[in-house]
Amino acid sequence: MDREELLREVELESELSRRVRLDLLSTIDPNARQRVFLNAESKETMLTGANQAGKSTALCMKFTFHVTGLYPEWYTGYRFKGPIQAALGGETAQSTRDLLVNRLLGIPEERGGGYLPAETFSPEEDITRLSGGVANQIDYFKVKHYDARGKEDGYSKVYVFAYSTGWRRLQGYSLDLVAIDEEPDMMVYDELSARTNATGGFVDIAMTPLRGETELYMLFEKSPKDGIKRLINYDISQADHMGVEHRETLLKKYENNPLADARLHGKPVRSQGLIYNIPQGQIVTPDFRVSEKFHQIIGIDLAHTVGKYAAVRIAKDLASGICYVVEDFKAENIQLGDFASKLRVMGGNEIPVAWPHDGMRHTNSGTIVGELRGHGINVLNEASYVVDPMTGNKTRAVMTVIEETMSMLQTGMLVFMANGCKDTLEEMRRYRHHKGKVANNQEDHCIDALHKAVMMLRFCKPTGVTRRSTRVRIKDEDFFGGW
């Protein structure tokens, strides 16, 4: 081999080494949860996850697949059949540049060193910069698109925006794809989503829900599973690229931190409007079999013609005074007799059952409570109430029982079994007040049942006690002291 051939060989090896070094995307193997997001075919997909768990990585990977047409072999999601118009944005110009644009294109000193392969764009010809403002800020860029056979078939165009300031410039555009990093305001989301109306395009959002259960989050959270919108939660336990030791360190770091749900588990952080704002890790215990020595009571919530029935069973350990919420039940579109059958399974033929005042509503056979009693349910004599400690009068004011329930939670006297009470715990995560009153139109059937049981805890009894003995008139004790 002569000297010129040797030099050419060295140049080829150097270029091959450079291309391998710059082909950053090929070095990333997304984990199972990231692949669920990457392969999602919903028109609008929200990925909520822990900090540093790889949300933005997944967002940029999916964006790269779509704008280039270079899909990996394992990819099973939607494929664009030609070049597209897309938009990519984050909260500020700087965060958009550092977390998104530089990740795709490579840093300014080494364009082509990001997720987009170096051969898919020219740093000199295909990137249009903005003058002023943040250094190296980009207005838009073009990237080569390839068809299913791997042949170039045109250019995709990508607009870059910061939704805190620059999203309005996209008004009037028709886009095939919008990728958003971190949560925008509802108005911003709505405008960006509208950009895909004409094309039938897609919107992807990757975020840590630090702002709580916002209107945008709830829009996705309450969407049908097979609907246009899809919420995918990405928990820290699924971020296996971190390693066990790293994850355990983060779990300890955020222990009892009010932001833990969002920063570790990708779930909405509790806002000031949340009523039961104690981290659920502090009030949940593994399930165990309740001893016959425990005294028990069941609280119920009733459907109003149409609606949901709910029941919650509490067992009190007399030795410690701790009350354990053992199990819950919630169902709609069932008959009262079916609800009574469920209560019997929970022990309601023996355990005292506390009920709301609307249980005295008249039915074709008498009253709701009368029908339950006819089905063998051990309902208490009176609707649930508490005794006001200041006046000694009976009251059914919901804020009074909320205060007592909160006090029990804060002092460790009310604890939930993890698997038996999932519906109640879910409701508590979003149970809110508005200006000092319980907010309207909430999913709170299990919470209402819980409140009825807490109101009447002084009547809890061990199993095996006859129906009649639980219905004997008992002298009212002070609700806040005589358990």
PyMOL commands that set and color helices and strands:
alter all, ss='L'
color gray80, all
select helices_A, chain A and resi 3-22+24-27+32-38+55-68+93-105+108-110+118-120+167-170+186-194+215-221+236-238+244-253+260-265+280-282+336-345+357-360+368-374+398-410+422-428+445-455+457-459+467-470
alter helices_A, ss='H'
color red, helices_A
select strands_A, chain A and resi 44-49+85-90+127-129+138-146+152-162+177-181+202-207+229-234+284-285+295-301+308-316+323-332+353-354+362-363+366-367+386-387+394-395+414-417+433-434+437-438
alter strands_A, ss='S'
color yellow, strands_A
deselect
rebuild
show_as cartoon
